[in-house]
Amino acid sequence: MLKILLLQFVTLTSLLASTSKYVKMSATALEINNENYIAVSLDNAKEWHTYWKNPGDAGLPVKIMFELDNKTLKLEELEWPTPKRYIEQGDILAYGYSGENTYFFKISKLNYEKLLTKTLLVKGQWLVCKDICIPGEDEKKLVFDKNLPVKSQNEKTSIETIKERFSNLPMKIDAPKDLEVTLVKGDKEKTLALQYSYSNVNLKSFDKHLNLLTPFLVSPFDFKKEKLVYDEETNTLFGRILIYWDGEYEEPQWPLPLDGDFKKDIGLKFILQNSGKNSAKIIEKNISGFSLQGFSQYENFLNSRELKETSTVTKEKNSLLYYILFAFIGGLILNLMPCVLPVISLKLFGLISHQNESRGKILKHNLFYSLGVWITFMCLGIVVILLKMSGEQIGWGFQLQSPIFVFIMLLVVFIMVLNLFGLFEFITPGGKLLGNKKLKEGVTADFFNGVLATILATPCSAPFLGVALTFAFTTNNANIFIIFSSVALGLALPFILTGIFPALISFLPKPGNWMIKLKYFLGFTMLITFVWLYDVLFALIDSYIFGINIHAIFATLFFAYFLRKNITKRFIWNFIFFALPLALFVSLYTNKGFEVSTSKSDIKINSELNWKKWSKENLNMAIQNGKWTFIDFTATWCLTCKVNKKLVLETDGFAKLVEDYDIELLVGDWTKRDEKITAFLRQYDIVGVPAYFLQSPTGQVIHLGETISIQKIKDNLN
């Protein structure tokens, strides 16, 4: 938990600290087994780590380069040391190194002759991570003469230690007979599963910080976490790695074959952890296709109670408590977010109205508000589970991707605005009348306000909340309800406390005529919410065709309430004028006016900058052009996105940064349901927007989080 707290509140001064504090680089030229090598060592500070060739879900691999006479010198690179597995904050998988490790490069006889009496410049680049990730680089000089070894100035590692590391490098072997590997179709669209068993395992010598099979990068496979279980009866490890198929992002596209046969063999390469010392070996396997059956049976087998699960991907027993705490804190912070403030203000209005009531009645009002919050979150949880069971990829705020849902919310907010402006009597946080009928204690209004606050809260992303929601959307069904209940408790906590301790609201002024003016002001804040939802709806539908219908519905609805309040209350006239907006709605619905428009995204950030639509093709084009790429995933209904846009993306400082580093700009519009964007975000365990990324010229992706600054972007640019 402390790691995530530090991540949330890290200062810019720590980002600007010298990276030599976290990684120390040294180099040595030496002879091993009658061959000449250069050994480059990186010594990571305690609890910091750098990344392997396959960095996992995020990160950048270490890069070592050589220069001789101001020209690049290419040396044969040996296999890297066996990487460890890390589960970073946000449940992100990473492969890399902590402590000191050494990379080896072979010097051919021809190159060795070139190096004699000259100085070789050894350059290193890396991304080192702990609670934050900091890019770093360093360079060392090796002055060659006829005698080896040759050491850089600060090399303290002994030759014996370097030679021992050399002997422990993973070596290629034929796949052992005890290892059986199969590839099958996954349970979701565009997924596969690598399923394997390894018999005769000495579990006591098994390193739980390593995978059994650690995959090298291979296109179009996107490997996820490994799950391992151990069967004591047969002394066998059973494992599975889920794989996302990225063939649709290749050029030309390579769809996942329906018959299970690949158009060409795919060569897979793994580091196999064996039992005993010098255990890591490299195995290769060519795959020509996959089985269409076998996933569910193997899934049930892995979940069998007879199997003892290893700690390969198992989290600590108390890790769920961390997510519960973060969900609670995130829900509490939601009370301050702009999307919820209008409703919270209405509830505070109600607290003032109820100040003179008994403690029991005040508690009742606030508990019904809290009940509305909790029940709505439980309903959202049920919807999430049903959509997940149907194979849908969803994220936080998914309901605002439905035009009909947004329209219903518009109606609700519009009617509340008319009520606050006095066009009719309706149950409000401080009122008790619906027409001439008295509602007992106004608890229906309190419950309704809890429902409305929850619905308006879900497009918001608050600090701490993103970590908890990522866990909820990727965990089992029971944990979804646990996490959502924790968010609900945080959102409702201020009103639970004021219900139990009414003295907490004693600082509020006493009820009086001033509340009439306050009610009009609250009506204005709800009107702003209405405009926001209106903008969301028009981003979802074809507003050019159906916009006039939407305008007519709300215009006639306004006039119907105005007629009833100021002209006549006769049933026939009220029936006619209230029937008009209903008829317009039926016409709009039957003419498919609430279908999501397939037109291109119209989200624009700054017309002075050349923003392009996000796509895998544009990402690949940026790599071909050797450019850094900044990616902004946003949505019309995301108010946090709008704040970041105003504070960062539309500033002169950002424009200058783009110009100085020649950055390609891509924007992904998630206002409408977009499976490709959802799938991309899920690769990095992200379930909502805003989400910001940098892609390096070599194709490595750096997740910047949900809040950004000019300095934060600059610090991640090499």
Buried (B, 14 or more C-beta within 10 A) or exposed (E): EEBBBBBBEEEEEEBEEEBEEBBBBBBBBBBBEEEBBBBBBBBBBEEBBBBBBBBBBBBBBBBBBBBBEEEEBEBEEBBBBBBBBBBBBBBBBBBBBBEBBBBBBBBEEEBBEBBEEEEBBBBBBBBBBBBBBBBBBBBBEBBBEEEBBBBBEEBEBEBEBBBEBBEBBBEEEEBBEEBBBBBBBBEEEBBBBBBBBBBEBEEEEBBEEBBBBBBBBBEBBBBBBBBBBBBEEEEBBBBBBBBBBBBBBBEEEBEBEEEBEBEEEBEBBBBBBBBEEEBBBBBEBEBEBBBEEBBEEBBEBBEEEEBEEBEBBEEEEEBBEBBBBBBBBBBBBBBEBBBBBBBBBBBBBBBBBBBEBEEEBBBBBBBBBBBBBBBBBBBBBBEBBEEBEEEBBBBBBBBBBBBBBBBEBBBBBBBBBBBBBEBBBBBBBBBBBBEEEEEEBBBBBBBBBBBBBBBBBBBBBBBBBBBBBBBBBBBEEEBBBBBBBBBBBBBBBBBBEBBEEBEEBEEEEEEEEEBEEBBEEBBEBBBBBBEBBBBBBBBBBBBEEBBEBBEBBBEBBBBBBBBBBEEEEEEEBBEEBBEBBEEBBEEBEEEEBBEBBEEEBEBEBBEEBEBEEBBBEBBBBBBEEEBBBBBBBBBBBBBBBBBBBEBBBBBEEBBEBBEEBEBBBBBBBBBBBBEBBBBBBBBBBBBBBBBBBBBBBEBBBBBBBBBBBBEBBBBBBB
